[in-house]
Amino acid sequence: MARSGQTQNKREKEKKKLKKRKEKEAKRLERKENSNKGASFEDMIAYVDADGNLTDTPPDPTQKVEVEVEDIEIAVPKKEDREEEEVITDTEGKVSFFDHSKGFGFIIGKTTGEKYFVHVSGLIDEIDENDKVSFELEQGMKGLNAVRVKKI
């Protein structure tokens, strides 16, 4: 007598697939029925109040503020358009550390005693450790950086 081509495992897999299809179809029909009963367009509208919070009440038209298009800034303004940052010039100090292979180091200010980062791109003259230098300070990403560094 020959065996049937289907095993118990195959039958159970097919039952699970059929059950999933039926559940999926039932959910689809339920969503379709409920979509027509949903909220109206007016119920879905949200407004933004003066503080930037979402609310369901429309704003008061008497408190409307006119904004000029030129006043809206979406990105950081160009460097030329920004106000000039205060640059401290003609500062003196001593090179405490400089790594030529990596191209950076630190300078200790003569008057303040603070350490300032210096990059090889900000050098005018070649510098080594313990050299006395004059430099200018500019705001970098993580603090003040020494730029236009010259040996004294």
MARMAR-662494 format. One record per atom (N, C-alpha, C): x, y, z; atom name. Coordinates in steps of 0.1 Angstrom, whole numbers, padded with zeros to 4 digits, always signed. Layout:
BEGIN
[rec [X; Y; Z]; CA]
...
! end
This chain:
BEGIN
[rec [+0008; -0012; +0000]; N]
[rec [+0000; +0000; +0000]; CA]
[rec [+0009; +0012; +0000]; C]
[rec [+0005; +0022; -0008]; N]
[rec [+0013; +0034; -0009]; CA]
[rec [+0009; +0045; +0001]; C]
[rec [+0019; +0053; +0005]; N]
[rec [+0016; +0064; +0014]; CA]
[rec [+0011; +0076; +0007]; C]
[rec [+0004; +0084; +0014]; N]
[rec [-0001; +0097; +0008]; CA]
[rec [+0011; +0106; +0007]; C]
[rec [+0011; +0116; -0003]; N]
[rec [+0022; +0125; -0005]; CA]
[rec [+0023; +0135; +0007]; C]
[rec [+0012; +0137; +0014]; N]
[rec [+0013; +0147; +0025]; CA]
[rec [+0016; +0141; +0038]; C]
[rec [+0025; +0148; +0045]; N]
[rec [+0028; +0144; +0059]; CA]
[rec [+0020; +0152; +0069]; C]
[rec [+0021; +0148; +0081]; N]
[rec [+0014; +0155; +0091]; CA]
[rec [+0018; +0170; +0092]; C]
[rec [+0032; +0172; +0091]; N]
[rec [+0038; +0185; +0092]; CA]
[rec [+0032; +0194; +0081]; C]
[rec [+0031; +0189; +0069]; N]
[rec [+0026; +0197; +0057]; CA]
[rec [+0012; +0201; +0060]; C]
[rec [+0004; +0192; +0065]; N]
[rec [-0010; +0195; +0067]; CA]
[rec [-0012; +0206; +0077]; C]
[rec [-0003; +0205; +0088]; N]
[rec [-0004; +0216; +0098]; CA]
[rec [+0000; +0229; +0093]; C]
[rec [+0011; +0229; +0085]; N]
[rec [+0015; +0242; +0079]; CA]
[rec [+0004; +0248; +0070]; C]
[rec [-0002; +0240; +0062]; N]
[rec [-0013; +0245; +0054]; CA]
[rec [-0025; +0250; +0062]; C]
[rec [-0028; +0244; +0073]; N]
[rec [-0039; +0248; +0082]; CA]
[rec [-0035; +0262; +0088]; C]
[rec [-0022; +0264; +0092]; N]
[rec [-0018; +0277; +0097]; CA]
[rec [-0019; +0288; +0087]; C]
[rec [-0014; +0285; +0074]; N]
[rec [-0015; +0294; +0064]; CA]
[rec [-0030; +0299; +0061]; C]
[rec [-0039; +0289; +0061]; N]
[rec [-0053; +0292; +0058]; CA]
[rec [-0059; +0300; +0070]; C]
[rec [-0055; +0297; +0082]; N]
[rec [-0060; +0305; +0094]; CA]
[rec [-0055; +0319; +0093]; C]
[rec [-0042; +0321; +0089]; N]
[rec [-0036; +0335; +0088]; CA]
[rec [-0044; +0343; +0077]; C]
[rec [-0046; +0336; +0066]; N]
[rec [-0054; +0343; +0055]; CA]
[rec [-0067; +0348; +0060]; C]
[rec [-0074; +0339; +0067]; N]
[rec [-0088; +0342; +0072]; CA]
[rec [-0087; +0354; +0082]; C]
[rec [-0077; +0354; +0091]; N]
[rec [-0075; +0365; +0100]; CA]
[rec [-0072; +0378; +0093]; C]
[rec [-0064; +0377; +0083]; N]
[rec [-0060; +0389; +0076]; CA]
[rec [-0072; +0395; +0068]; C]
[rec [-0080; +0386; +0062]; N]
[rec [-0092; +0391; +0055]; CA]
[rec [-0102; +0397; +0065]; C]
[rec [-0103; +0391; +0077]; N]
[rec [-0113; +0396; +0087]; CA]
[rec [-0108; +0410; +0091]; C]
[rec [-0095; +0412; +0094]; N]
[rec [-0090; +0425; +0098]; CA]
[rec [-0092; +0435; +0087]; C]
[rec [-0090; +0431; +0074]; N]
[rec [-0092; +0440; +0063]; CA]
[rec [-0106; +0445; +0062]; C]
[rec [-0115; +0436; +0063]; N]
[rec [-0130; +0439; +0063]; CA]
[rec [-0134; +0448; +0074]; C]
[rec [-0128; +0446; +0086]; N]
[rec [-0131; +0454; +0098]; CA]
[rec [-0126; +0468; +0096]; C]
[rec [-0114; +0470; +0090]; N]
[rec [-0108; +0483; +0087]; CA]
[rec [-0117; +0490; +0077]; C]
[rec [-0121; +0483; +0067]; N]
[rec [-0130; +0489; +0056]; CA]
[rec [-0143; +0494; +0062]; C]
[rec [-0149; +0486; +0071]; N]
[rec [-0162; +0490; +0077]; CA]
[rec [-0160; +0503; +0086]; C]
[rec [-0149; +0503; +0094]; N]
[rec [-0147; +0514; +0103]; CA]
[rec [-0141; +0527; +0097]; C]
[rec [-0136; +0526; +0085]; N]
[rec [-0130; +0538; +0078]; CA]
[rec [-0141; +0548; +0075]; C]
[rec [-0153; +0543; +0071]; N]
[rec [-0164; +0552; +0068]; CA]
[rec [-0170; +0559; +0080]; C]
[rec [-0169; +0552; +0091]; N]
[rec [-0175; +0558; +0104]; CA]
[rec [-0165; +0567; +0111]; C]
[rec [-0153; +0569; +0106]; N]
[rec [-0143; +0577; +0113]; CA]
[rec [-0146; +0591; +0114]; C]
[rec [-0137; +0599; +0120]; N]
[rec [-0139; +0613; +0123]; CA]
[rec [-0140; +0621; +0110]; C]
[rec [-0147; +0632; +0111]; N]
[rec [-0148; +0641; +0099]; CA]
[rec [-0135; +0649; +0097]; C]
[rec [-0134; +0656; +0086]; N]
[rec [-0122; +0663; +0083]; CA]
[rec [-0119; +0674; +0094]; C]
[rec [-0130; +0681; +0098]; N]
[rec [-0129; +0691; +0109]; CA]
[rec [-0123; +0686; +0122]; C]
[rec [-0127; +0673; +0125]; N]
[rec [-0122; +0667; +0137]; CA]
[rec [-0107; +0663; +0136]; C]
[rec [-0102; +0662; +0124]; N]
[rec [-0088; +0658; +0122]; CA]
[rec [-0078; +0670; +0122]; C]
[rec [-0083; +0682; +0121]; N]
[rec [-0074; +0694; +0119]; CA]
[rec [-0068; +0697; +0133]; C]
[rec [-0056; +0700; +0133]; N]
[rec [-0049; +0704; +0145]; CA]
[rec [-0043; +0718; +0142]; C]
[rec [-0042; +0727; +0152]; N]
[rec [-0037; +0740; +0151]; CA]
[rec [-0025; +0741; +0160]; C]
[rec [-0016; +0751; +0157]; N]
[rec [-0004; +0754; +0165]; CA]
[rec [-0007; +0767; +0172]; C]
[rec [-0006; +0767; +0186]; N]
[rec [-0008; +0780; +0193]; CA]
[rec [+0005; +0788; +0193]; C]
[rec [+0005; +0800; +0200]; N]
[rec [+0016; +0809; +0200]; CA]
[rec [+0029; +0803; +0206]; C]
[rec [+0027; +0793; +0215]; N]
[rec [+0039; +0787; +0221]; CA]
[rec [+0044; +0775; +0214]; C]
[rec [+0038; +0772; +0202]; N]
[rec [+0042; +0760; +0194]; CA]
[rec [+0036; +0747; +0198]; C]
[rec [+0026; +0747; +0206]; N]
[rec [+0019; +0735; +0210]; CA]
[rec [+0008; +0732; +0201]; C]
[rec [+0005; +0719; +0199]; N]
[rec [-0007; +0715; +0191]; CA]
[rec [-0020; +0716; +0199]; C]
[rec [-0030; +0721; +0193]; N]
[rec [-0043; +0723; +0200]; CA]
[rec [-0054; +0721; +0190]; C]
[rec [-0066; +0718; +0195]; N]
[rec [-0078; +0716; +0186]; CA]
[rec [-0086; +0728; +0184]; C]
[rec [-0083; +0739; +0191]; N]
[rec [-0090; +0752; +0189]; CA]
[rec [-0083; +0761; +0180]; C]
[rec [-0090; +0767; +0171]; N]
[rec [-0083; +0776; +0161]; CA]
[rec [-0077; +0788; +0168]; C]
[rec [-0066; +0794; +0163]; N]
[rec [-0060; +0806; +0170]; CA]
[rec [-0069; +0818; +0168]; C]
[rec [-0067; +0828; +0178]; N]
[rec [-0074; +0840; +0178]; CA]
[rec [-0069; +0849; +0167]; C]
[rec [-0077; +0853; +0157]; N]
[rec [-0072; +0862; +0146]; CA]
[rec [-0067; +0875; +0150]; C]
[rec [-0071; +0880; +0162]; N]
[rec [-0067; +0893; +0167]; CA]
[rec [-0052; +0893; +0172]; C]
[rec [-0047; +0881; +0175]; N]
[rec [-0034; +0880; +0180]; CA]
[rec [-0024; +0876; +0169]; C]
[rec [-0028; +0877; +0156]; N]
[rec [-0020; +0873; +0145]; CA]
[rec [-0008; +0882; +0144]; C]
[rec [+0004; +0876; +0141]; N]
[rec [+0016; +0883; +0140]; CA]
[rec [+0021; +0882; +0126]; C]
[rec [+0024; +0893; +0119]; N]
[rec [+0030; +0893; +0105]; CA]
[rec [+0045; +0891; +0106]; C]
[rec [+0050; +0882; +0098]; N]
[rec [+0064; +0879; +0097]; CA]
[rec [+0069; +0881; +0083]; C]
[rec [+0080; +0889; +0082]; N]
[rec [+0086; +0891; +0069]; CA]
[rec [+0093; +0879; +0064]; C]
[rec [+0092; +0876; +0051]; N]
[rec [+0099; +0864; +0045]; CA]
[rec [+0114; +0865; +0047]; C]
[rec [+0120; +0877; +0047]; N]
[rec [+0134; +0879; +0048]; CA]
[rec [+0139; +0875; +0062]; C]
[rec [+0130; +0876; +0072]; N]
[rec [+0134; +0874; +0086]; CA]
[rec [+0135; +0859; +0089]; C]
[rec [+0129; +0850; +0081]; N]
[rec [+0129; +0836; +0083]; CA]
[rec [+0143; +0830; +0079]; C]
[rec [+0150; +0823; +0089]; N]
[rec [+0162; +0817; +0086]; CA]
[rec [+0161; +0802; +0088]; C]
[rec [+0163; +0795; +0078]; N]
[rec [+0162; +0780; +0078]; CA]
[rec [+0175; +0773; +0082]; C]
[rec [+0186; +0779; +0078]; N]
[rec [+0199; +0773; +0081]; CA]
[rec [+0208; +0784; +0088]; C]
[rec [+0220; +0780; +0091]; N]
[rec [+0230; +0789; +0097]; CA]
[rec [+0234; +0799; +0087]; C]
[rec [+0234; +0812; +0090]; N]
[rec [+0237; +0822; +0081]; CA]
[rec [+0252; +0821; +0076]; C]
[rec [+0255; +0826; +0064]; N]
[rec [+0268; +0825; +0059]; CA]
[rec [+0278; +0833; +0069]; C]
[rec [+0290; +0830; +0068]; N]
[rec [+0300; +0836; +0077]; CA]
[rec [+0301; +0851; +0075]; C]
[rec [+0299; +0855; +0062]; N]
[rec [+0300; +0870; +0059]; CA]
[rec [+0288; +0877; +0065]; C]
[rec [+0276; +0871; +0066]; N]
[rec [+0264; +0877; +0070]; CA]
[rec [+0263; +0878; +0086]; C]
[rec [+0270; +0869; +0093]; N]
[rec [+0270; +0869; +0107]; CA]
[rec [+0277; +0881; +0113]; C]
[rec [+0273; +0885; +0125]; N]
[rec [+0281; +0895; +0132]; CA]
[rec [+0295; +0889; +0135]; C]
[rec [+0304; +0898; +0135]; N]
[rec [+0318; +0894; +0137]; CA]
[rec [+0320; +0890; +0152]; C]
[rec [+0326; +0878; +0154]; N]
[rec [+0329; +0874; +0167]; CA]
[rec [+0341; +0881; +0172]; C]
[rec [+0342; +0884; +0185]; N]
[rec [+0353; +0891; +0190]; CA]
[rec [+0365; +0882; +0190]; C]
[rec [+0376; +0887; +0183]; N]
[rec [+0388; +0880; +0181]; CA]
[rec [+0399; +0886; +0189]; C]
[rec [+0405; +0879; +0198]; N]
[rec [+0416; +0884; +0206]; CA]
[rec [+0428; +0883; +0198]; C]
[rec [+0435; +0895; +0196]; N]
[rec [+0447; +0895; +0188]; CA]
[rec [+0459; +0897; +0196]; C]
[rec [+0471; +0894; +0190]; N]
[rec [+0484; +0897; +0196]; CA]
[rec [+0485; +0891; +0210]; C]
[rec [+0482; +0878; +0211]; N]
[rec [+0484; +0871; +0224]; CA]
[rec [+0498; +0864; +0223]; C]
[rec [+0505; +0863; +0234]; N]
[rec [+0517; +0856; +0234]; CA]
[rec [+0516; +0844; +0243]; C]
[rec [+0525; +0834; +0241]; N]
[rec [+0525; +0822; +0249]; CA]
[rec [+0536; +0813; +0245]; C]
[rec [+0536; +0801; +0251]; N]
[rec [+0546; +0791; +0249]; CA]
[rec [+0540; +0778; +0244]; C]
[rec [+0547; +0771; +0235]; N]
[rec [+0542; +0759; +0230]; CA]
[rec [+0545; +0748; +0240]; C]
[rec [+0534; +0742; +0245]; N]
[rec [+0536; +0732; +0256]; CA]
[rec [+0537; +0718; +0249]; C]
[rec [+0531; +0716; +0238]; N]
[rec [+0531; +0703; +0231]; CA]
[rec [+0528; +0705; +0216]; C]
[rec [+0536; +0698; +0207]; N]
[rec [+0532; +0699; +0193]; CA]
[rec [+0537; +0686; +0187]; C]
[rec [+0528; +0679; +0180]; N]
[rec [+0531; +0666; +0173]; CA]
[rec [+0531; +0669; +0158]; C]
[rec [+0543; +0669; +0152]; N]
[rec [+0544; +0672; +0138]; CA]
[rec [+0537; +0661; +0129]; C]
[rec [+0538; +0648; +0134]; N]
[rec [+0532; +0637; +0126]; CA]
[rec [+0516; +0638; +0125]; C]
[rec [+0510; +0643; +0136]; N]
[rec [+0496; +0645; +0136]; CA]
[rec [+0491; +0659; +0132]; C]
[rec [+0500; +0668; +0134]; N]
[rec [+0497; +0682; +0129]; CA]
[rec [+0489; +0690; +0139]; C]
[rec [+0490; +0688; +0152]; N]
[rec [+0483; +0696; +0162]; CA]
[rec [+0492; +0697; +0174]; C]
[rec [+0488; +0706; +0183]; N]
[rec [+0495; +0708; +0196]; CA]
[rec [+0487; +0718; +0205]; C]
[rec [+0494; +0722; +0215]; N]
[rec [+0487; +0731; +0225]; CA]
[rec [+0497; +0742; +0229]; C]
[rec [+0491; +0754; +0231]; N]
[rec [+0499; +0766; +0235]; CA]
[rec [+0493; +0771; +0248]; C]
[rec [+0502; +0774; +0257]; N]
[rec [+0498; +0780; +0270]; CA]
[rec [+0499; +0795; +0269]; C]
[rec [+0488; +0802; +0272]; N]
[rec [+0488; +0817; +0271]; CA]
[rec [+0497; +0823; +0282]; C]
[rec [+0504; +0834; +0278]; N]
[rec [+0513; +0840; +0288]; CA]
[rec [+0505; +0847; +0299]; C]
[rec [+0495; +0855; +0295]; N]
[rec [+0488; +0862; +0305]; CA]
[rec [+0477; +0854; +0313]; C]
[rec [+0470; +0846; +0305]; N]
[rec [+0459; +0838; +0312]; CA]
[rec [+0463; +0825; +0317]; C]
[rec [+0473; +0819; +0311]; N]
[rec [+0478; +0805; +0316]; CA]
[rec [+0469; +0794; +0311]; C]
[rec [+0460; +0797; +0302]; N]
[rec [+0451; +0787; +0296]; CA]
[rec [+0457; +0780; +0284]; C]
[rec [+0453; +0768; +0282]; N]
[rec [+0458; +0760; +0271]; CA]
[rec [+0449; +0762; +0259]; C]
[rec [+0455; +0765; +0247]; N]
[rec [+0447; +0767; +0235]; CA]
[rec [+0452; +0756; +0225]; C]
[rec [+0442; +0751; +0218]; N]
[rec [+0445; +0741; +0207]; CA]
[rec [+0451; +0748; +0195]; C]
[rec [+0461; +0742; +0188]; N]
[rec [+0466; +0748; +0176]; CA]
[rec [+0467; +0737; +0166]; C]
[rec [+0463; +0740; +0153]; N]
[rec [+0464; +0730; +0143]; CA]
[rec [+0474; +0735; +0133]; C]
[rec [+0480; +0726; +0125]; N]
[rec [+0491; +0730; +0116]; CA]
[rec [+0486; +0739; +0105]; C]
[rec [+0472; +0739; +0102]; N]
[rec [+0467; +0749; +0093]; CA]
[rec [+0467; +0763; +0098]; C]
[rec [+0468; +0765; +0111]; N]
[rec [+0468; +0778; +0117]; CA]
[rec [+0482; +0784; +0119]; C]
[rec [+0492; +0777; +0114]; N]
[rec [+0506; +0781; +0116]; CA]
[rec [+0511; +0790; +0105]; C]
[rec [+0518; +0801; +0109]; N]
[rec [+0525; +0809; +0099]; CA]
[rec [+0540; +0804; +0098]; C]
[rec [+0546; +0802; +0110]; N]
[rec [+0560; +0797; +0111]; CA]
[rec [+0560; +0783; +0116]; C]
[rec [+0570; +0776; +0113]; N]
[rec [+0572; +0762; +0119]; CA]
[rec [+0575; +0764; +0134]; C]
[rec [+0568; +0756; +0142]; N]
[rec [+0570; +0757; +0157]; CA]
[rec [+0574; +0743; +0163]; C]
[rec [+0580; +0744; +0174]; N]
[rec [+0584; +0732; +0182]; CA]
[rec [+0580; +0734; +0196]; C]
[rec [+0582; +0724; +0205]; N]
[rec [+0579; +0725; +0219]; CA]
[rec [+0588; +0735; +0225]; C]
[rec [+0583; +0743; +0235]; N]
[rec [+0590; +0753; +0243]; CA]
[rec [+0593; +0766; +0235]; C]
[rec [+0588; +0767; +0223]; N]
[rec [+0590; +0779; +0215]; CA]
[rec [+0581; +0790; +0220]; C]
[rec [+0585; +0803; +0221]; N]
[rec [+0577; +0814; +0224]; CA]
[rec [+0570; +0819; +0211]; C]
[rec [+0557; +0821; +0212]; N]
[rec [+0549; +0824; +0200]; CA]
[rec [+0540; +0835; +0203]; C]
[rec [+0535; +0842; +0192]; N]
[rec [+0524; +0851; +0193]; CA]
[rec [+0513; +0845; +0184]; C]
[rec [+0501; +0847; +0188]; N]
[rec [+0490; +0841; +0181]; CA]
[rec [+0477; +0849; +0183]; C]
[rec [+0467; +0846; +0175]; N]
[rec [+0453; +0851; +0177]; CA]
[rec [+0444; +0840; +0180]; C]
[rec [+0433; +0843; +0187]; N]
[rec [+0424; +0833; +0191]; CA]
[rec [+0411; +0835; +0183]; C]
[rec [+0405; +0823; +0179]; N]
[rec [+0393; +0823; +0173]; CA]
[rec [+0384; +0811; +0179]; C]
[rec [+0371; +0813; +0179]; N]
[rec [+0362; +0803; +0184]; CA]
[rec [+0362; +0791; +0175]; C]
[rec [+0366; +0779; +0180]; N]
[rec [+0365; +0767; +0173]; CA]
[rec [+0353; +0758; +0177]; C]
[rec [+0352; +0746; +0173]; N]
[rec [+0341; +0737; +0176]; CA]
[rec [+0340; +0734; +0191]; C]
[rec [+0352; +0733; +0197]; N]
[rec [+0352; +0729; +0211]; CA]
[rec [+0358; +0739; +0221]; C]
[rec [+0360; +0751; +0215]; N]
[rec [+0366; +0762; +0224]; CA]
[rec [+0375; +0771; +0215]; C]
[rec [+0383; +0779; +0222]; N]
[rec [+0392; +0788; +0215]; CA]
[rec [+0404; +0781; +0209]; C]
[rec [+0407; +0784; +0197]; N]
[rec [+0418; +0779; +0189]; CA]
[rec [+0428; +0789; +0186]; C]
[rec [+0441; +0786; +0187]; N]
[rec [+0451; +0795; +0183]; CA]
[rec [+0453; +0795; +0168]; C]
[rec [+0453; +0807; +0162]; N]
[rec [+0455; +0807; +0147]; CA]
[rec [+0465; +0818; +0144]; C]
[rec [+0470; +0818; +0132]; N]
[rec [+0481; +0828; +0128]; CA]
[rec [+0492; +0828; +0138]; C]
[rec [+0497; +0816; +0141]; N]
[rec [+0508; +0814; +0151]; CA]
[rec [+0521; +0818; +0144]; C]
[rec [+0529; +0827; +0151]; N]
[rec [+0543; +0831; +0146]; CA]
[rec [+0552; +0829; +0158]; C]
[rec [+0565; +0825; +0155]; N]
[rec [+0575; +0825; +0165]; CA]
[rec [+0579; +0839; +0168]; C]
[rec [+0583; +0841; +0181]; N]
[rec [+0588; +0854; +0185]; CA]
[rec [+0604; +0853; +0185]; C]
! end
